[in-house]
């Protein structure tokens, strides 16, 4: 089996890419918290312990864990790649003061490859720059007073910057300016890492396409069908671009199902309200029905054709997955209010590691009870700090390889 093989959401998980939260979480302040897409300040030490527990759960189930930071550092195999990495990072960092850029460039070149990657992720405070004193009006009044380059605290949600579909990858264009630099690490890995270089991965989407699409909205339902959310973070035009690239490339995929969901921070991505747990079992937030519209994008001749399928998700899943019945977990044993509360802490964001077996957050009691009632084997993850970033186990993982379903 190739290194990259994602043809379902539930095939036994064999390899995954994670990012262990780092010092970038220490560079979130109340003043810039909202700009960095956080509602709270996480406690790094505890977040790392929880994340280590997450990795341990996966490893105990036979899953190989790759870390984004390691892969990025290992991609720098010669000096020209190192120069390209640093130059591209600086070009995309929106540094307003030329002298700051020059000093930061010198500093980055002084680091070893692993520390270089961590510093890019962490961000650079102005007071960390060697030999730097503000002398000009621009330097003294520049509004971003703390940072030369801002941190990337959302990186531990590795699901979003890129997404593997089949034997290829969607290298995404992120909705928020603060997250767009995250995709640089994927670009370097897929282009230069020895493991990926020999794979010659098809690129279903490119980070420079300009239409926002994020991995949390991409759900691989089968080896023929992909669902994509039209959400706050993924535009309809982005879905059309992905569908065109996927369906016209000989990928083996035949249908992209576009699902509209509420465009709000609370709902963010499709996988915050809808995930696949077993062949016929899905989580679905009850409020999705308010805006749900389902469209099928297929290739006819050389053109992508769009059909409106209505809003009966059960019927659509039965039809396109060729199964006799579909079970939807909506409210659990609680009420709609409980569903809303647990969805905020990603109760619906399960990570299936094999059919009928999933990783979930401990705090989502009602949803977990309902999953248990349906016979799902649960691996319960401590989540007091990780959940502060508004993402669950699926958000924190980028599956690289799954066994194909029979």
C-alpha positions as CSV (number, residue, x, y, z in Angstrom):
1,X,0.0,0.0,0.0
2,X,1.3,3.5,-0.8
3,X,2.3,5.9,2.0
4,X,-0.9,8.0,1.3
5,X,-4.2,6.1,1.1
6,X,-7.4,7.7,2.4
7,X,-10.5,6.1,0.8
8,X,-12.8,6.3,3.8
9,X,-13.3,8.0,7.2
10,X,-13.4,4.7,9.1
11,X,-10.9,2.3,7.6
12,X,-8.4,1.2,10.2
13,X,-6.0,4.1,10.8
14,X,-2.4,3.1,10.1
15,X,-0.6,6.4,10.0
16,X,-1.4,10.0,11.0
17,X,0.2,13.5,11.1
18,X,-0.1,15.4,14.4
19,X,1.5,18.6,15.7
20,X,2.3,18.7,19.4
21,X,1.3,22.1,20.7
22,X,4.4,24.2,21.3
23,X,5.4,27.7,22.5
24,X,3.1,29.3,19.9
25,X,0.4,28.9,22.6
26,X,2.5,31.1,24.9
27,X,2.3,33.9,22.3
28,X,-1.5,34.3,22.5
29,X,-2.6,37.3,24.5
30,X,-6.1,38.5,25.4
31,X,-5.6,41.5,23.0
32,X,-4.9,39.3,19.9
33,X,-6.8,36.2,21.0
34,X,-9.7,36.8,18.6
35,X,-7.5,37.6,15.7
36,X,-5.7,34.2,16.3
37,X,-9.1,32.5,16.4
38,X,-9.0,31.6,20.1
39,X,-11.7,32.3,22.6
40,X,-9.6,31.4,25.6
41,X,-5.9,31.2,26.7
42,X,-4.7,27.5,26.8
43,X,-2.3,26.3,29.5
44,X,0.6,24.9,27.4
45,X,2.0,22.3,29.9
46,X,-1.4,20.6,30.3
47,X,-2.2,20.9,26.6
48,X,1.0,19.0,25.8
49,X,0.2,16.3,28.3
50,X,-3.3,15.9,26.8
51,X,-1.8,15.8,23.3
52,X,0.7,13.2,24.3
53,X,-2.2,11.1,25.7
54,X,-3.8,11.5,22.3
55,X,-0.7,10.2,20.4
56,X,-0.4,7.4,22.9
57,X,-4.0,6.3,22.3
58,X,-3.4,6.1,18.5
59,X,0.0,4.4,18.9
60,X,-1.5,1.7,21.1
61,X,-4.0,0.9,18.4
62,X,-1.1,0.3,15.9
63,X,-1.1,3.7,14.3
64,X,2.2,5.3,13.2
65,X,2.4,8.9,14.4
66,X,4.3,11.4,12.3
67,X,4.8,14.9,13.7
68,X,4.4,17.9,11.4
69,X,7.4,19.6,13.0
70,X,9.7,16.6,12.4
71,X,8.5,16.1,8.8
72,X,9.1,19.8,8.0
73,X,12.6,19.8,9.5
74,X,13.5,16.5,7.7
75,X,12.4,18.1,4.4
76,X,15.4,20.5,4.6
77,X,17.8,18.2,2.9
78,X,20.2,20.8,1.4
79,X,21.0,24.5,1.7
80,X,18.9,25.6,-1.3
81,X,15.8,24.1,0.2
82,X,16.6,25.8,3.5
83,X,16.9,29.1,1.7
84,X,13.7,28.6,-0.1
85,X,11.9,27.8,3.2
86,X,13.2,30.8,5.0
87,X,12.6,33.2,2.1
88,X,9.1,32.0,1.5
89,X,8.3,32.3,5.2
90,X,9.6,35.8,5.3
91,X,7.7,36.8,2.2
92,X,4.4,35.6,3.7
93,X,5.0,36.9,7.2
94,X,3.8,40.5,6.5
95,X,6.8,42.2,8.2
96,X,6.4,45.9,8.0
97,X,9.9,47.1,9.0
98,X,12.7,46.1,6.6
99,X,15.4,46.1,9.4
100,X,13.3,43.7,11.4
101,X,13.1,41.4,8.4
102,X,16.8,41.5,7.9
103,X,17.6,40.7,11.6
104,X,15.1,37.9,11.6
105,X,16.5,36.4,8.5
106,X,20.0,36.4,10.1
107,X,18.5,34.8,13.2
108,X,16.7,32.1,11.3
109,X,19.8,31.1,9.4
110,X,21.6,30.7,12.7
111,X,19.2,27.9,13.9
112,X,19.4,24.2,13.2
113,X,16.6,22.8,11.0
114,X,14.4,21.6,13.9
115,X,14.6,24.8,15.9
116,X,14.1,26.8,12.7
117,X,10.7,25.1,12.1
118,X,9.6,25.5,15.7
119,X,10.5,29.2,15.7
120,X,8.5,29.7,12.5
121,X,5.5,28.1,14.2
122,X,6.1,29.9,17.5
123,X,6.4,33.4,16.0
124,X,9.1,35.9,16.8
125,X,8.8,38.5,19.6
126,X,10.5,41.8,18.9
127,X,12.4,41.6,22.2
128,X,14.0,38.3,21.0
129,X,15.7,39.9,18.0
130,X,19.4,40.3,18.7
131,X,20.9,43.8,18.5
132,X,17.5,45.5,17.9
133,X,16.6,48.9,19.2
134,X,13.8,50.9,17.8
135,X,15.2,54.0,16.2
136,X,12.8,55.1,13.4
137,X,9.2,56.5,13.6
138,X,7.9,53.4,11.8
139,X,9.6,51.1,14.3
140,X,8.4,53.1,17.3
141,X,4.7,53.4,16.1
142,X,4.2,50.1,14.2
143,X,1.0,48.7,15.6
144,X,2.0,45.0,16.0
145,X,4.0,46.0,19.1
146,X,4.9,42.5,20.4
147,X,5.8,40.5,17.2
148,X,8.0,40.6,14.2
149,X,6.1,37.5,13.0
150,X,2.9,36.3,14.7
151,X,2.5,32.8,16.1
152,X,0.5,29.9,14.5
153,X,-1.3,28.5,17.5
154,X,-4.0,26.7,15.4
155,X,-1.4,24.3,14.0
156,X,-2.2,21.5,16.4
157,X,-5.4,21.2,14.3
158,X,-3.5,19.5,11.5
159,X,-6.7,18.6,9.7
160,X,-7.1,22.0,8.2
161,X,-4.0,23.1,6.2
162,X,-4.1,20.0,4.0
163,X,-6.2,16.9,3.5
164,X,-5.4,13.6,2.0
165,X,-8.1,12.3,-0.4
166,X,-7.5,8.9,-2.0
167,X,-3.8,8.8,-3.0
168,X,-3.5,12.6,-3.4
169,X,-3.6,15.8,-1.3
170,X,-5.5,19.0,-1.1
171,X,-3.1,21.7,0.0
172,X,-5.6,24.2,1.1
173,X,-6.0,28.0,0.9
174,X,-7.1,29.0,4.5
175,X,-10.0,31.3,5.1
176,X,-8.2,33.4,7.8
177,X,-5.1,35.4,7.0
178,X,-3.7,34.3,10.4
179,X,-3.7,30.6,9.3
180,X,-2.6,30.9,5.6
181,X,1.1,30.5,6.5
182,X,0.3,27.1,8.0
183,X,0.1,25.5,4.6
184,X,3.8,26.4,3.9
185,X,4.9,23.4,6.0
186,X,2.8,21.0,3.9
187,X,4.1,22.5,0.7
188,X,7.7,21.9,1.8
189,X,7.0,18.4,3.1
190,X,5.2,17.2,0.0
191,X,7.8,18.7,-2.3
192,X,11.0,17.8,-0.5
193,X,10.6,15.2,2.2
194,X,12.1,11.9,1.2
195,X,9.0,9.9,2.1
196,X,6.7,12.1,0.0
197,X,9.0,13.0,-2.8
198,X,9.0,9.5,-4.2
199,X,5.2,9.4,-4.0
200,X,4.8,12.2,-6.5
201,X,1.4,13.1,-4.9
202,X,-1.3,14.4,-7.1
203,X,-2.3,17.9,-5.9
204,X,-6.1,18.2,-5.8
205,X,-5.9,21.8,-4.6
206,X,-3.2,24.4,-4.3
207,X,-2.5,26.9,-1.5
208,X,-2.3,29.7,-4.1
209,X,-5.7,29.0,-5.7
210,X,-7.2,31.9,-3.8
211,X,-10.5,30.3,-3.0
212,X,-10.7,29.4,0.7
213,X,-11.1,25.7,1.5
214,X,-10.1,23.9,4.8
215,X,-9.6,20.3,5.7
216,X,-12.2,20.3,8.4
217,X,-14.8,20.6,5.6
218,X,-13.5,17.6,3.6
219,X,-14.9,14.2,4.6
220,X,-13.9,11.1,2.6
221,X,-17.1,9.0,2.7
222,X,-15.8,6.2,0.4
223,X,-13.5,5.5,-2.5
224,X,-16.0,7.1,-4.8
225,X,-17.6,9.9,-2.8
226,X,-16.2,13.0,-0.9
227,X,-18.4,15.3,1.1
228,X,-17.4,19.0,1.4
229,X,-19.0,21.6,3.7
230,X,-19.9,25.0,2.3
231,X,-19.2,26.8,5.6
232,X,-17.7,29.9,7.2
233,X,-14.3,28.6,6.1
234,X,-14.9,27.0,2.7
235,X,-16.6,28.8,-0.2
236,X,-18.9,27.2,-2.8
237,X,-16.4,28.4,-5.4
238,X,-13.6,26.5,-3.5
239,X,-15.7,23.4,-3.5
240,X,-16.2,23.7,-7.3
241,X,-12.5,24.0,-7.8
242,X,-11.7,21.0,-5.7
243,X,-14.4,19.0,-7.4
244,X,-13.1,19.9,-10.9
245,X,-9.5,18.9,-9.9
246,X,-10.6,15.7,-8.2
247,X,-13.2,14.5,-10.8
248,X,-11.2,15.3,-13.9
249,X,-7.9,13.8,-12.8
250,X,-8.5,10.1,-12.9
251,X,-8.5,9.9,-9.2
252,X,-11.3,7.3,-9.1
253,X,-13.7,9.7,-7.4
254,X,-17.1,10.1,-9.0
255,X,-19.1,12.5,-6.8
256,X,-18.5,15.4,-4.5
257,X,-21.4,16.1,-2.2
258,X,-21.6,19.8,-1.1
259,X,-23.4,20.3,2.2
260,X,-24.3,23.8,3.3
261,X,-24.0,24.5,7.1
262,X,-24.5,27.6,9.2
263,X,-21.7,30.2,8.5
264,X,-20.6,30.9,12.0
265,X,-17.7,30.4,14.4
266,X,-19.7,28.0,16.4
267,X,-20.1,25.7,13.4
268,X,-16.9,26.6,11.6
269,X,-16.3,23.3,9.6
270,X,-18.5,20.4,8.5
271,X,-16.6,18.1,10.8
272,X,-17.7,20.1,13.9
273,X,-21.3,19.0,13.1
274,X,-21.0,15.8,11.1
275,X,-18.6,12.9,11.3
276,X,-18.6,9.2,10.2
277,X,-18.3,6.7,13.0
278,X,-19.2,3.4,11.2
279,X,-20.4,2.2,7.8
280,X,-24.0,3.4,8.6
281,X,-23.5,5.5,11.8
282,X,-22.9,9.3,11.8
283,X,-23.0,12.2,14.3
284,X,-25.1,15.1,13.2
285,X,-25.8,18.3,15.1
286,X,-29.6,18.9,15.2
287,X,-29.3,22.6,14.2
288,X,-27.7,21.7,10.8
289,X,-31.2,21.0,9.4
290,X,-31.9,24.7,9.6
291,X,-29.6,25.5,6.6
292,X,-28.8,22.1,5.1
293,X,-28.9,21.9,1.4
294,X,-27.1,19.0,-0.4
295,X,-25.7,19.2,-4.0
296,X,-24.1,16.5,-6.0
297,X,-21.2,17.6,-8.3
298,X,-20.3,15.0,-11.0
299,X,-18.4,14.9,-14.3
300,X,-20.5,14.8,-17.4
301,X,-18.3,14.8,-20.5
302,X,-15.7,17.5,-19.7
303,X,-17.9,19.7,-17.5
304,X,-18.8,19.5,-13.8
305,X,-22.6,19.3,-13.4
306,X,-24.4,20.2,-10.2
307,X,-27.7,18.6,-9.0
308,X,-29.7,19.8,-6.0
309,X,-30.6,16.8,-3.8
310,X,-32.7,18.4,-1.2
311,X,-31.9,18.2,2.5
312,X,-32.6,14.6,3.5
313,X,-29.1,13.6,4.5
314,X,-30.1,10.0,5.4
315,X,-31.6,9.4,2.0
316,X,-28.5,10.9,0.3
317,X,-26.1,8.8,2.3
318,X,-28.0,5.7,1.7
319,X,-28.0,6.4,-2.0
320,X,-24.4,7.3,-2.5
321,X,-22.9,4.8,0.0
322,X,-25.1,2.0,-1.2
323,X,-26.3,1.0,2.3
324,X,-29.8,0.0,3.3
325,X,-30.1,2.3,6.3
326,X,-28.4,5.2,8.0
327,X,-28.3,6.0,11.8
328,X,-27.8,9.6,12.9
329,X,-26.7,10.6,16.4
330,X,-28.3,14.0,17.0
331,X,-29.0,15.0,20.6
332,X,-27.8,12.0,22.6
333,X,-29.6,11.5,25.9
334,X,-29.9,15.2,26.5
335,X,-31.8,18.0,24.8
336,X,-31.0,20.4,22.0
337,X,-29.5,22.8,24.6
338,X,-27.1,20.0,25.7
339,X,-26.3,19.3,22.0
340,X,-25.4,23.0,21.5
341,X,-23.3,23.0,24.6
342,X,-21.4,19.8,23.7
343,X,-20.9,20.9,20.1
344,X,-19.0,23.9,21.4
345,X,-16.5,21.5,22.9
346,X,-16.6,19.3,19.8
347,X,-18.9,16.5,20.9
348,X,-19.7,15.8,17.3
349,X,-16.0,15.8,16.2
350,X,-15.2,12.1,16.5
351,X,-12.1,10.5,15.0
352,X,-12.8,7.0,13.8
353,X,-9.8,4.7,14.1
354,X,-11.6,1.7,12.7
355,X,-15.3,0.9,11.9
356,X,-17.3,1.5,15.1
357,X,-14.2,2.7,17.1
358,X,-13.5,6.3,17.8
359,X,-11.5,8.8,19.9
360,X,-13.7,11.4,21.7
361,X,-13.3,14.2,24.3
362,X,-14.1,13.2,27.9
363,X,-16.2,16.4,28.5
364,X,-18.9,15.5,26.0
365,X,-20.8,13.2,28.3
366,X,-24.2,13.1,26.6
367,X,-22.8,12.5,23.1
368,X,-20.4,9.9,24.4
369,X,-23.2,8.0,26.2
370,X,-25.2,7.9,23.0
371,X,-22.2,6.7,21.0
372,X,-21.7,4.0,23.6
373,X,-25.4,3.1,23.3
374,X,-24.9,2.5,19.6
375,X,-22.1,0.1,20.4
376,X,-19.2,2.4,19.5
377,X,-15.9,1.5,21.2
378,X,-14.7,4.8,22.7
379,X,-11.2,5.9,23.5
380,X,-11.8,8.9,25.8
381,X,-9.3,11.7,25.7
382,X,-8.7,14.3,28.5
383,X,-9.6,17.6,26.9
384,X,-9.5,20.5,29.4
385,X,-6.9,22.5,27.5
386,X,-6.9,21.1,24.0
387,X,-10.6,21.9,23.7
388,X,-10.0,25.6,24.3
389,X,-8.8,26.0,20.7
390,X,-12.3,24.9,19.4
391,X,-11.4,21.6,17.8
392,X,-11.8,18.0,18.6
393,X,-9.9,14.7,17.9
394,X,-10.7,14.7,14.2
395,X,-9.5,18.4,14.0
396,X,-6.2,17.4,15.7
397,X,-5.4,14.6,13.3
398,X,-4.5,14.3,9.6
399,X,-4.9,10.7,8.6
400,X,-2.2,9.7,6.2
401,X,-3.1,6.0,5.6
402,X,-6.1,3.8,6.3
403,X,-6.8,0.2,5.4
404,X,-9.3,0.0,2.6
405,X,-12.7,-1.3,3.5
406,X,-13.9,-4.6,2.2
